[in-house]
Amino acid sequence: MNFFSYESKPMQILMLLGDLIILNLLFILCSLPVFTIGAAQAGLYTGLKTLLDPEDDTYISSAFFKGFKTGFGKITIAWNILLVADLILGVVTFLSYFYTQSTTSYQFWAAFIALCISLLFHSLIPLFHARFTCTPWQLIRNAWFLIIAHPLRSLLVGILTWLPVALFFSMNFVTYMTLTPIFILIYYSGSYLFGFSAMKKPFKVLIDHYNQTHGITPPPETEEELDSGDYEEETSEYEEV
């Protein structure tokens, strides 16, 4: 098979890398105002959803900005509410350590665990928005359900999301700067792709559970099911987008 053919494996890999780099750069540029980071995450997840759907021929950049636009209001509100909570919990965690001079006190660990849970919310809300249509409150509530029902997968998504920040505070600045090309070119889109794939099964379970409890028959997958007409479209707070 010709190396430069669109159907060749090497070319498909190169095209995938190119799309991931484009998404990564768009995410960084749209995150620069800081308060738009949540919307940029939603755009990145929407772009990744399009990238993983072989039947979706939408341009990656168009998918990104669609997710960024639709998530700008709801995600920004929820994300910044949680940001205030993060700052408060961060101060409480620091003060707990400052006054006790120990990381073994229950006050420190209570504040630290609460901070970690809040950071998990930050990670899961944009991911949930890329798959379902929800209000800001529903996004926060459903992110909590994901943390309870799938703690390990949620933790994985949280670690991938906040690893650059953790490395920034724990590594030598010069050493950290050597990693910046990776962060600029591929890290966010690559790690978010991994996290998006990790949450695919929980989201499918969520959709199936909602369909079952509300008596909704999923859209047909075969022509025979389509001809029977024995199904209805799903419309709700869990409506997949």
MINULUM-171429 format. One line per 4 residues: number of its first residue (from 1); for each residue y, x, z of N, C-alpha, C, CB. Coordinates in steps of 0.02 Angstrom, whole numbers, padded with zeros to 5 digits, always signed. Glycine has a CB too. Layout:
N
NUM) Y:X:Z:Y:X:Z:Y:X:Z:Y:X:Z  ...;
//
This chain:
241
1) -00060:+00042:+00000:+00000:+00000:+00000:+00062:+00044:+00000:+00000:-00048:+00062  +00113:+00025:-00039:+00175:+00063:-00043:+00210:+00066:+00025:+00222:+00032:-00096  +00231:+00128:+00044:+00264:+00137:+00108:+00327:+00094:+00113:+00281:+00210:+00119  +00364:+00087:+00058:+00427:+00051:+00059:+00419:-00024:+00048:+00473:+00080:+00006;
5) +00358:-00048:+00044:+00346:-00119:+00038:+00361:-00154:+00105:+00274:-00134:+00015  +00390:-00214:+00102:+00405:-00251:+00163:+00342:-00268:+00203:+00443:-00314:+00145  +00285:-00270:+00169:+00223:-00288:+00202:+00187:-00229:+00234:+00177:-00322:+00153  +00211:-00169:+00221:+00179:-00110:+00250:+00194:-00105:+00324:+00201:-00046:+00213;
9) +00146:-00079:+00362:+00155:-00073:+00435:+00213:-00028:+00453:+00091:-00046:+00466  +00219:+00031:+00423:+00276:+00075:+00440:+00343:+00041:+00429:+00273:+00139:+00400  +00349:+00005:+00373:+00413:-00028:+00359:+00426:-00085:+00408:+00413:-00055:+00288  +00375:-00121:+00429:+00383:-00174:+00478:+00406:-00146:+00545:+00318:-00214:+00486;
13) +00378:-00088:+00563:+00398:-00055:+00626:+00470:-00033:+00622:+00352:+00004:+00641  +00489:-00004:+00565:+00558:+00019:+00557:+00607:-00040:+00558:+00566:+00058:+00492  +00588:-00095:+00527:+00631:-00155:+00527:+00638:-00183:+00598:+00603:-00208:+00480  +00582:-00182:+00636:+00585:-00206:+00705:+00631:-00162:+00747:+00515:-00207:+00736;
17) +00625:-00096:+00739:+00668:-00050:+00775:+00741:-00060:+00756:+00648:+00023:+00762  +00753:-00072:+00692:+00822:-00085:+00670:+00851:-00147:+00702:+00825:-00090:+00595  +00811:-00201:+00704:+00834:-00263:+00735:+00847:-00253:+00810:+00783:-00319:+00724  +00803:-00216:+00843:+00812:-00204:+00915:+00875:-00163:+00928:+00751:-00167:+00943;
21) +00889:-00115:+00885:+00950:-00075:+00894:+01012:-00118:+00884:+00951:-00016:+00844  +01010:-00162:+00834:+01067:-00207:+00822:+01078:-00252:+00883:+01055:-00251:+00759  +01025:-00282:+00909:+01031:-00324:+00968:+01056:-00285:+01028:+00964:-00357:+00984  +01032:-00224:+01036:+01053:-00183:+01093:+01128:-00168:+01090:+01013:-00117:+01094;
25) +01152:-00150:+01031:+01224:-00135:+01023:+01266:-00197:+01034:+01237:-00106:+00953  +01244:-00254:+01008:+01282:-00316:+01018:+01284:-00334:+01091:+01250:-00374:+00978  +01228:-00324:+01127:+01226:-00339:+01198:+01276:-00297:+01236:+01156:-00329:+01225  +01278:-00232:+01222:+01323:-00187:+01258:+01396:-00205:+01244:+01309:-00115:+01238;
29) +01412:-00217:+01180:+01481:-00234:+01163:+01504:-00298:+01195:+01488:-00239:+01087  +01461:-00348:+01196:+01480:-00413:+01225:+01477:-00413:+01301:+01434:-00468:+01199  +01449:-00360:+01331:+01446:-00354:+01404:+01506:-00317:+01432:+01383:-00319:+01425  +01547:-00286:+01390:+01602:-00244:+01413:+01652:-00281:+01458:+01639:-00216:+01355;
33) +01667:-00346:+01446:+01712:-00380:+01493:+01682:-00392:+01562:+01734:-00446:+01463  +01619:-00375:+01572:+01581:-00382:+01635:+01564:-00454:+01651:+01621:-00352:+01692  +01614:-00499:+01654:+01600:-00568:+01672:+01560:-00604:+01617:+01665:-00606:+01686  +01554:-00573:+01558:+01516:-00602:+01504:+01445:-00574:+01499:+01552:-00591:+01438;
37) +01424:-00534:+01548:+01358:-00503:+01545:+01304:-00557:+01541:+01347:-00459:+01607  +01310:-00610:+01580:+01260:-00664:+01579:+01254:-00695:+01510:+01278:-00717:+01630  +01311:-00709:+01478:+01309:-00738:+01411:+01280:-00689:+01361:+01380:-00759:+01390  +01294:-00624:+01370:+01266:-00573:+01325:+01190:-00569:+01334:+01298:-00504:+01339;
41) +01166:-00577:+01396:+01094:-00579:+01407:+01063:-00639:+01373:+01079:-00581:+01483  +01096:-00697:+01377:+01071:-00756:+01343:+01068:-00745:+01268:+01115:-00817:+01359  +01120:-00713:+01240:+01119:-00698:+01169:+01064:-00650:+01150:+01185:-00669:+01149  +01051:-00601:+01193:+00998:-00553:+01178:+00930:-00587:+01179:+00999:-00495:+01229;
45) +00918:-00629:+01229:+00854:-00665:+01232:+00846:-00713:+01173:+00848:-00704:+01299  +00900:-00745:+01152:+00897:-00790:+01095:+00879:-00751:+01031:+00963:-00828:+01085  +00909:-00692:+01024:+00893:-00649:+00968:+00821:-00627:+00968:+00938:-00589:+00967  +00795:-00611:+01027:+00725:-00590:+01033:+00679:-00648:+01018:+00711:-00562:+01104;
49) +00697:-00708:+01039:+00657:-00767:+01024:+00652:-00778:+00949:+00687:-00830:+01058  +00707:-00769:+00914:+00708:-00774:+00841:+00666:-00719:+00810:+00779:-00771:+00815  +00671:-00659:+00838:+00634:-00602:+00811:+00559:-00612:+00817:+00655:-00539:+00847  +00536:-00645:+00870:+00465:-00655:+00881:+00437:-00716:+00844:+00452:-00663:+00953;
53) +00481:-00756:+00816:+00459:-00817:+00780:+00454:-00801:+00706:+00507:-00876:+00793  +00393:-00795:+00678:+00386:-00778:+00608:+00413:-00831:+00560:+00313:-00765:+00592  +00421:-00893:+00584:+00445:-00946:+00542:+00521:-00954:+00544:+00413:-01012:+00562  +00554:-00915:+00588:+00627:-00919:+00594:+00658:-00862:+00554:+00648:-00915:+00669;
57) +00694:-00879:+00501:+00724:-00829:+00457:+00799:-00819:+00472:+00714:-00848:+00384  +00821:-00841:+00531:+00891:-00832:+00550:+00906:-00758:+00559:+00906:-00870:+00615  +00965:-00737:+00537:+00985:-00668:+00548:+00990:-00654:+00623:+01053:-00654:+00513  +00970:-00593:+00641:+00969:-00574:+00712:+01038:-00580:+00743:+00943:-00503:+00720;
61) +01089:-00556:+00708:+01157:-00559:+00734:+01180:-00632:+00744:+01206:-00522:+00688  +01161:-00675:+00696:+01179:-00746:+00702:+01145:-00778:+00762:+01161:-00785:+00638  +01081:-00761:+00773:+01045:-00788:+00830:+01076:-00763:+00895:+00971:-00767:+00827  +01096:-00700:+00897:+01127:-00673:+00957:+01191:-00711:+00975:+01144:-00598:+00948;
65) +01235:-00719:+00926:+01299:-00752:+00940:+01290:-00826:+00954:+01347:-00742:+00882  +01237:-00857:+00926:+01223:-00926:+00944:+01205:-00931:+01018:+01165:-00954:+00900  +01161:-00887:+01042:+01143:-00888:+01112:+01202:-00869:+01156:+01087:-00841:+01125  +01243:-00822:+01133:+01302:-00802:+01172:+01352:-00860:+01178:+01337:-00742:+01139;
69) +01361:-00896:+01122:+01409:-00952:+01122:+01385:-01010:+01165:+01420:-00977:+01051  +01321:-01029:+01157:+01296:-01086:+01195:+01289:-01069:+01269:+01228:-01109:+01168  +01279:-01006:+01285:+01271:-00986:+01354:+01335:-00964:+01388:+01222:-00931:+01359  +01389:-00959:+01349:+01451:-00932:+01377:+01476:-00975:+01436:+01505:-00927:+01323;
73) +01474:-01040:+01427:+01498:-01083:+01481:+01450:-01087:+01539:+01511:-01152:+01454  +01389:-01112:+01526:+01341:-01124:+01579:+01318:-01059:+01612:+01280:-01162:+01552  +01300:-01009:+01571:+01274:-00947:+01599:+01329:-00910:+01637:+01246:-00902:+01543  +01390:-00909:+01610:+01445:-00874:+01643:+01459:-00905:+01711:+01508:-00876:+01599;
77) +01458:-00971:+01715:+01470:-01004:+01779:+01416:-00986:+01829:+01473:-01081:+01770  +01353:-00995:+01810:+01297:-00980:+01855:+01295:-00905:+01873:+01231:-01001:+01824  +01306:-00862:+01823:+01302:-00790:+01833:+01355:-00766:+01882:+01308:-00753:+01767  +01417:-00792:+01874:+01471:-00769:+01918:+01466:-00799:+01988:+01538:-00787:+01887;
81) +01437:-00858:+01994:+01423:-00885:+02061:+01376:-00838:+02098:+01393:-00956:+02057  +01324:-00817:+02062:+01275:-00771:+02092:+01306:-00702:+02103:+01214:-00764:+02048  +01354:-00682:+02062:+01387:-00618:+02071:+01424:-00616:+02138:+01435:-00603:+02013  +01457:-00671:+02154:+01492:-00676:+02219:+01441:-00670:+02276:+01531:-00742:+02225;
85) +01384:-00704:+02268:+01331:-00699:+02318:+01305:-00628:+02323:+01273:-00747:+02301  +01298:-00593:+02266:+01275:-00524:+02266:+01323:-00479:+02306:+01268:-00498:+02194  +01387:-00488:+02294:+01437:-00447:+02328:+01435:-00459:+02404:+01507:-00461:+02301  +01430:-00522:+02423:+01427:-00538:+02495:+01364:-00508:+02526:+01429:-00614:+02506;
89) +01307:-00518:+02494:+01244:-00491:+02520:+01243:-00415:+02519:+01185:-00518:+02480  +01275:-00385:+02469:+01280:-00313:+02467:+01320:-00285:+02525:+01310:-00290:+02401  +01375:-00318:+02541:+01416:-00297:+02598:+01378:-00306:+02664:+01482:-00337:+02600  +01343:-00363:+02670:+01304:-00375:+02731:+01248:-00323:+02738:+01274:-00446:+02730;
93) +01216:-00306:+02682:+01163:-00255:+02684:+01191:-00188:+02706:+01129:-00249:+02617  +01248:-00169:+02678:+01279:-00105:+02696:+01299:-00104:+02769:+01340:-00091:+02651  +01331:-00158:+02792:+01352:-00161:+02862:+01293:-00160:+02910:+01395:-00223:+02874  +01238:-00192:+02890:+01178:-00192:+02932:+01152:-00121:+02940:+01124:-00237:+02901;
97) +01153:-00083:+02886:+01130:-00013:+02891:+01181:+00029:+02928:+01119:+00016:+02820  +01246:+00017:+02917:+01299:+00057:+02948:+01298:+00051:+03024:+01367:+00037:+02921  +01288:-00010:+03048:+01290:-00021:+03121:+01225:-00003:+03155:+01308:-00092:+03136  +01169:-00010:+03121:+01104:+00006:+03152:+01081:+00077:+03137:+01052:-00043:+03129;
101) +01110:+00106:+03083:+01090:+00174:+03061:+01015:+00178:+03049:+01112:+00226:+03113  +00987:+00123:+03026:+00915:+00122:+03015:+00898:+00070:+02962:+00877:+00106:+03081  +00848:+00086:+02922:+00824:+00038:+02872:+00764:-00002:+02897:+00806:+00075:+02807  +00749:+00004:+02961:+00692:-00031:+02989:+00713:-00094:+03027:+00653:+00014:+03035;
105) +00777:-00106:+03036:+00799:-00164:+03072:+00788:-00227:+03031:+00873:-00158:+03091  +00774:-00283:+03065:+00761:-00345:+03029:+00824:-00371:+02995:+00733:-00397:+03077  +00883:-00355:+03024:+00945:-00377:+02992:+00953:-00345:+02923:+01006:-00360:+03036  +00938:-00280:+02919:+00944:-00245:+02856:+00896:-00274:+02804:+00931:-00170:+02865;
109) +00833:-00283:+02823:+00783:-00306:+02776:+00795:-00378:+02756:+00714:-00299:+02805  +00819:-00419:+02801:+00835:-00489:+02784:+00890:-00491:+02731:+00856:-00529:+02847  +00943:-00451:+02741:+00997:-00449:+02693:+00975:-00418:+02627:+01057:-00411:+02722  +00934:-00366:+02631:+00911:-00331:+02571:+00866:-00377:+02528:+00874:-00267:+02590;
113) +00821:-00413:+02560:+00776:-00458:+02523:+00816:-00515:+02491:+00722:-00487:+02570  +00865:-00541:+02528:+00907:-00594:+02501:+00946:-00568:+02440:+00956:-00620:+02555  +00969:-00506:+02443:+01005:-00475:+02386:+00958:-00468:+02326:+01033:-00407:+02406  +00897:-00447:+02338:+00848:-00439:+02283:+00832:-00506:+02250:+00783:-00407:+02310;
117) +00826:-00559:+02291:+00812:-00625:+02263:+00871:-00648:+02220:+00799:-00676:+02319  +00932:-00635:+02243:+00991:-00654:+02205:+00993:-00616:+02138:+01055:-00640:+02245  +00973:-00552:+02139:+00971:-00513:+02078:+00917:-00540:+02030:+00958:-00439:+02093  +00863:-00565:+02058:+00811:-00595:+02016:+00838:-00657:+01980:+00749:-00614:+02058;
121) +00879:-00696:+02016:+00910:-00754:+01984:+00950:-00732:+01923:+00955:-00791:+02035  +00988:-00678:+01931:+01027:-00652:+01876:+00984:-00636:+01815:+01065:-00590:+01897  +00924:-00611:+01829:+00879:-00591:+01775:+00847:-00650:+01740:+00825:-00545:+01802  +00831:-00702:+01777:+00791:-00758:+01750:+00833:-00813:+01719:+00749:-00787:+01804;
125) +00895:-00822:+01741:+00936:-00877:+01715:+00948:-00870:+01640:+01003:-00879:+01752  +00969:-00811:+01614:+00978:-00806:+01542:+00913:-00814:+01504:+01009:-00739:+01524  +00858:-00789:+01532:+00793:-00796:+01500:+00773:-00869:+01495:+00740:-00757:+01539  +00786:-00908:+01547:+00769:-00979:+01547:+00814:-01016:+01497:+00778:-01009:+01617;
129) +00877:-00996:+01493:+00923:-01029:+01447:+00902:-01019:+01374:+00994:-01002:+01457  +00872:-00962:+01359:+00851:-00949:+01290:+00793:-00993:+01268:+00832:-00876:+01282  +00759:-01023:+01316:+00701:-01065:+01299:+00713:-01139:+01310:+00642:-01043:+01339  +00759:-01157:+01356:+00768:-01227:+01374:+00842:-01245:+01379:+00732:-01243:+01440;
133) +00857:-01309:+01369:+00924:-01334:+01377:+00933:-01362:+01447:+00939:-01389:+01324  +00977:-01330:+01487:+00987:-01350:+01557:+01060:-01346:+01576:+00945:-01306:+01604  +01078:-01381:+01629:+01144:-01374:+01659:+01144:-01311:+01702:+01163:-01437:+01702  +01203:-01286:+01723:+01205:-01226:+01767:+01163:-01235:+01830:+01278:-01211:+01787;
137) +01167:-01294:+01862:+01128:-01304:+01922:+01053:-01304:+01907:+01147:-01370:+01955  +01033:-01334:+01852:+00962:-01335:+01834:+00937:-01265:+01818:+00951:-01381:+01774  +00980:-01223:+01788:+00961:-01154:+01774:+00945:-01117:+01839:+01016:-01118:+01736  +00989:-01125:+01889:+00978:-01091:+01953:+00916:-01118:+01987:+01039:-01100:+01999;
141) +00909:-01184:+01987:+00850:-01215:+02019:+00785:-01195:+01986:+00857:-01291:+02018  +00784:-01196:+01920:+00722:-01179:+01884:+00706:-01104:+01889:+00729:-01198:+01811  +00758:-01062:+01894:+00745:-00991:+01905:+00711:-00982:+01973:+00811:-00951:+01903  +00730:-01021:+02023:+00698:-01018:+02088:+00625:-01038:+02084:+00735:-01063:+02139;
145) +00611:-01090:+02046:+00541:-01111:+02037:+00500:-01056:+02004:+00538:-01175:+01994  +00529:-01021:+01956:+00493:-00966:+01923:+00478:-00910:+01973:+00534:-00939:+01865  +00525:-00894:+02016:+00515:-00841:+02065:+00458:-00860:+02113:+00580:-00828:+02106  +00456:-00923:+02134:+00404:-00945:+02180:+00336:-00948:+02145:+00421:-01014:+02209;
149) +00334:-00975:+02085:+00271:-00986:+02050:+00244:-00922:+02018:+00280:-01038:+01996  +00288:-00877:+01997:+00266:-00816:+01962:+00305:-00756:+01989:+00276:-00822:+01885  +00293:-00737:+02052:+00333:-00683:+02083:+00325:-00615:+02049:+00313:-00677:+02156  +00264:-00598:+02028:+00253:-00532:+01998:+00287:-00527:+01930:+00178:-00518:+01991;
153) +00280:-00578:+01889:+00313:-00577:+01824:+00389:-00578:+01832:+00290:-00637:+01781  +00413:-00618:+01880:+00485:-00620:+01893:+00511:-00553:+01916:+00502:-00675:+01944  +00471:-00521:+01960:+00490:-00455:+01984:+00493:-00404:+01927:+00441:-00431:+02039  +00445:-00409:+01881:+00445:-00364:+01824:+00508:-00372:+01782:+00383:-00376:+01780;
157) +00527:-00434:+01768:+00588:-00447:+01731:+00649:-00420:+01768:+00596:-00523:+01717  +00650:-00430:+01834:+00706:-00406:+01874:+00711:-00330:+01873:+00700:-00430:+01945  +00655:-00296:+01879:+00655:-00222:+01878:+00680:-00196:+01811:+00584:-00195:+01893  +00655:-00226:+01756:+00677:-00204:+01690:+00751:-00216:+01679:+00636:-00241:+01636;
161) +00777:-00271:+01708:+00847:-00288:+01699:+00893:-00240:+01737:+00860:-00359:+01722  +00874:-00224:+01799:+00919:-00187:+01843:+00902:-00113:+01849:+00918:-00217:+01911  +00852:-00089:+01812:+00833:-00019:+01816:+00891:+00028:+01798:+00775:-00005:+01770  +00929:+00016:+01745:+00986:+00061:+01731:+01035:+00066:+01789:+01023:+00038:+01669;
165) +01048:+00010:+01823:+01094:+00011:+01880:+01065:+00050:+01938:+01111:-00061:+01902  +01000:+00040:+01951:+00966:+00076:+02005:+00966:+00151:+01991:+00895:+00051:+02014  +00954:+00171:+01929:+00955:+00242:+01911:+01024:+00271:+01918:+00928:+00252:+01840  +01075:+00232:+01902:+01144:+00256:+01907:+01161:+00276:+01979:+01193:+00203:+01882;
169) +01139:+00236:+02027:+01155:+00250:+02097:+01107:+00300:+02130:+01155:+00186:+02136  +01050:+00313:+02099:+01001:+00357:+02130:+00993:+00425:+02096:+00934:+00323:+02130  +01021:+00433:+02036:+01013:+00495:+01999:+01078:+00535:+01998:+00990:+00481:+01928  +01071:+00600:+01985:+01128:+00643:+01973:+01165:+00619:+01911:+01107:+00717:+01966;
173) +01231:+00620:+01912:+01270:+00591:+01857:+01255:+00627:+01791:+01344:+00596:+01872  +01249:+00693:+01793:+01236:+00731:+01732:+01168:+00712:+01704:+01240:+00807:+01745  +01118:+00705:+01747:+01051:+00685:+01725:+01052:+00615:+01696:+01001:+00690:+01783  +01090:+00571:+01729:+01094:+00503:+01705:+01125:+00499:+01636:+01135:+00460:+01754;
177) +01175:+00541:+01624:+01209:+00540:+01559:+01162:+00560:+01503:+01268:+00587:+01561  +01110:+00599:+01518:+01062:+00618:+01465:+01021:+00557:+01442:+01015:+00673:+01491  +01019:+00505:+01484:+00982:+00445:+01466:+01024:+00393:+01428:+00954:+00413:+01528  +01089:+00403:+01426:+01133:+00353:+01395:+01117:+00338:+01322:+01204:+00376:+01401;
181) +01096:+00387:+01281:+01077:+00368:+01212:+01021:+00316:+01210:+01055:+00431:+01174  +00973:+00322:+01257:+00919:+00273:+01259:+00946:+00204:+01278:+00864:+00295:+01309  +00990:+00203:+01328:+01019:+00139:+01349:+01061:+00108:+01294:+01062:+00149:+01412  +01098:+00149:+01257:+01142:+00124:+01205:+01104:+00098:+01145:+01191:+00178:+01183;
185) +01050:+00131:+01127:+01015:+00114:+01065:+00959:+00064:+01073:+00987:+00176:+01036  +00918:+00069:+01125:+00855:+00030:+01125:+00834:+00001:+01192:+00801:+00073:+01099  +00859:+00027:+01248:+00829:+00008:+01311:+00831:-00067:+01324:+00862:+00045:+01367  +00890:-00096:+01320:+00898:-00166:+01341:+00858:-00213:+01297:+00971:-00186:+01340;
189) +00863:-00205:+01232:+00826:-00249:+01187:+00751:-00237:+01194:+00847:-00237:+01114  +00730:-00174:+01204:+00658:-00160:+01211:+00630:-00186:+01276:+00646:-00086:+01207  +00666:-00175:+01332:+00641:-00198:+01397:+00645:-00274:+01402:+00681:-00166:+01453  +00697:-00304:+01375:+00703:-00377:+01376:+00649:-00409:+01333:+00772:-00399:+01354;
193) +00630:-00376:+01278:+00575:-00400:+01236:+00510:-00401:+01276:+00568:-00357:+01173  +00499:-00350:+01316:+00440:-00347:+01357:+00441:-00401:+01410:+00433:-00278:+01390  +00499:-00411:+01442:+00505:-00464:+01492:+00499:-00533:+01463:+00571:-00457:+01528  +00526:-00543:+01403:+00521:-00608:+01369:+00448:-00624:+01354:+00562:-00607:+01304;
197) +00411:-00573:+01332:+00340:-00583:+01318:+00300:-00597:+01381:+00311:-00522:+01282  +00319:-00565:+01437:+00285:-00574:+01500:+00293:-00646:+01526:+00310:-00525:+01552  +00349:-00678:+01509:+00362:-00746:+01532:+00338:-00800:+01484:+00435:-00755:+01545  +00307:-00780:+01429:+00285:-00829:+01379:+00234:-00877:+01407:+00257:-00793:+01318;
201) +00185:-00851:+01443:+00133:-00894:+01472:+00160:-00941:+01525:+00077:-00851:+01502  +00201:-00918:+01573:+00230:-00965:+01622:+00270:-01021:+01590:+00273:-00928:+01671  +00308:-01004:+01537:+00347:-01056:+01504:+00303:-01106:+01469:+00395:-01025:+01454  +00248:-01084:+01440:+00201:-01130:+01408:+00170:-01176:+01459:+00146:-01091:+01370;
205) +00153:-01149:+01518:+00125:-01190:+01572:+00176:-01243:+01594:+00104:-01147:+01631  +00240:-01222:+01598:+00293:-01268:+01618:+00300:-01325:+01568:+00359:-01230:+01625  +00299:-01308:+01504:+00305:-01360:+01452:+00245:-01407:+01454:+00311:-01327:+01383  +00186:-01379:+01459:+00125:-01421:+01461:+00125:-01466:+01522:+00063:-01377:+01461;
209) +00147:-01440:+01580:+00149:-01480:+01641:+00199:-01538:+01633:+00168:-01437:+01702  +00257:-01524:+01606:+00306:-01577:+01597:+00280:-01630:+01548:+00373:-01548:+01571  +00250:-01608:+01493:+00223:-01655:+01445:+00169:-01700:+01477:+00193:-01618:+01385  +00128:-01669:+01519:+00073:-01707:+01550:+00100:-01758:+01600:+00025:-01660:+01585;
213) +00147:-01737:+01643:+00173:-01781:+01694:+00217:-01837:+01666:+00212:-01741:+01745  +00246:-01826:+01607:+00290:-01876:+01578:+00257:-01912:+01519:+00356:-01845:+01556  +00193:-01899:+01508:+00157:-01934:+01456:+00181:-01919:+01386:+00163:-02006:+01467  +00205:-01857:+01375:+00229:-01837:+01309:+00174:-01799:+01273:+00293:-01794:+01315;
217) +00160:-01819:+01213:+00111:-01784:+01172:+00146:-01729:+01133:+00074:-01833:+01124  +00124:-01666:+01138:+00158:-01612:+01103:+00159:-01623:+01028:+00124:-01545:+01119  +00207:-01594:+00993:+00209:-01599:+00920:+00144:-01575:+00889:+00268:-01560:+00891  +00123:-01604:+00834:+00058:-01587:+00804:+00057:-01517:+00777:+00041:-01636:+00750;
221) -00001:-01485:+00781:-00010:-01419:+00754:-00049:-01419:+00689:-00045:-01375:+00804  -00080:-01476:+00673:-00119:-01480:+00611:-00094:-01539:+00570:-00195:-01488:+00626  -00111:-01540:+00505:-00090:-01594:+00462:-00122:-01660:+00482:-00106:-01578:+00390  -00184:-01657:+00509:-00218:-01718:+00530:-00180:-01751:+00587:-00289:-01703:+00551;
225) -00156:-01709:+00635:-00118:-01737:+00691:-00051:-01765:+00667:-00105:-01683:+00745  -00022:-01731:+00618:+00042:-01755:+00591:+00034:-01822:+00557:+00071:-01704:+00543  -00020:-01831:+00520:-00032:-01893:+00485:-00045:-01951:+00533:-00091:-01886:+00438  -00074:-01936:+00591:-00089:-01989:+00639:-00025:-02017:+00670:-00134:-01963:+00694;
229) +00027:-01976:+00675:+00090:-01999:+00704:+00087:-02013:+00778:+00112:-02061:+00669  +00036:-01988:+00812:+00026:-02002:+00883:+00058:-01948:+00926:-00049:-02007:+00900  +00124:-01944:+00921:+00160:-01897:+00963:+00232:-01918:+00965:+00152:-01824:+00938  +00270:-01889:+01013:+00342:-01901:+01018:+00377:-01837:+01037:+00357:-01957:+01069;
233) +00439:-01833:+01018:+00477:-01772:+01032:+00494:-01768:+01106:+00541:-01769:+00990  +00498:-01705:+01130:+00515:-01694:+01200:+00590:-01689:+01208:+00481:-01630:+01227  +00618:-01729:+01253:+00689:-01725:+01267:+00699:-01730:+01342:+00729:-01780:+01230  +00728:-01678:+01371:+00738:-01677:+01444:+00773:-01613:+01462:+00672:-01683:+01482;
237) +00778:-01601:+01528:+00807:-01538:+01551:+00763:-01480:+01531:+00817:-01540:+01626  +00700:-01492:+01514:+00655:-01440:+01492:+00649:-01438:+01417:+00588:-01448:+01524  +00696:-01469:+01381:+00692:-01470:+01309:+00696:-01399:+01282:+00747:-01513:+01280  +00646:-01379:+01244:+00645:-01310:+01218:+00693:-01305:+01159:+00573:-01290:+01196;
241) +00728:-01248:+01156:+00778:-01238:+01104:+00754:-01183:+01057:+00846:-01219:+01134;
//
